[in-house]
Amino acid sequence: MNTYILSLDTKLHIYLYSGLLERFRYPYRTYKEWGLLTAEKGSFRYTIGEETGEVKVGEAVLCPPNVTLHRATDSPIAFHFIRFHVKATDLHGNQIDFPYHGKLLFRNSSRFLSSLVSMRHSLESNSYHYINHLLNDILYQYIEENTYHKRNEMPKDPSIIEALRYINENASTSISMNFVSSHVGLSQSQFTRKFQKEVGVNPIKYLTTLRIQKAKSLLVETEDSLEDIALQCGYQSAFYLSRVFLRETSINPSEYRKAYRV
């Protein structure tokens, strides 16, 4: 059974960046928080429970709380290590355990590596709120990767494949689900039922998640007004964006920008 995560709430505990070292100071440790370890230069071997592997640049390993992380390297390594708490919420608003651990692979490794560089620069300026934002983004990146792999393992309804393509390409417009259902040759009830079955979330919720993720990026990365951001995300006004943003994230856009801006 797939676990569909609607939102994440991370709280940074410790972030450490180390330049080139010959070896890890501690070959194994157990932490009360989640731990994410990744190499910026070099590679390392790891063991978490029964899982053993090697992590190279552009990859990471995620260790759950109270589980021993073993790590070793045979050559100099520069690495990032993050300890954090995370709360995950499912589609029904229930708090759940974050369901992933072990080696993390990214198709878009350049985006992941860019996040690491931004983290290192933010550490120099003590911008811990932004480091927390970047950590949250990395976890969302992996959720996207995991969802991609699951979708590619399962046969998909052609009408839903086309619907996803259309929604992804037009999420920033005043898109109508009635039009999307007609576009793929289904009644609205058939479309909603099939979309929920194939994707794990209804089409309105899927569209809203895309828009809110874009709004988060624009709030942190640009100086655009809330009115402009609303229009870029497919909402007719800043008032309506604020209402949806607060409902989905439990924080209003202005507070989010203040908290996560560098």
Secondary structure, 3 states (H helix, E strand, C coil): CCCCEEEEEEEEEEEEEEEEECCCCCCEEECCCEEEEEEEECCEEEEECCEEEEECCCCEEEECCCCEEEEECCCCEEEEEEEEEEEEEECCCCEECCCCCEEECCCCHHHHHHHHHHHHHHHHCCCHHHHHHHHHHHHHHHHHHHHHHHHHHCCCCHHHHHHHHHHHHHCCCCCCHHHHHHHCCCCHHHHHHHHHHHHCCCHHHHHHHHHHHHHHHHHHHCCCCHHHHHHHCCCCCHHHHHHHHHHHHCCCHHHHHHHHCC
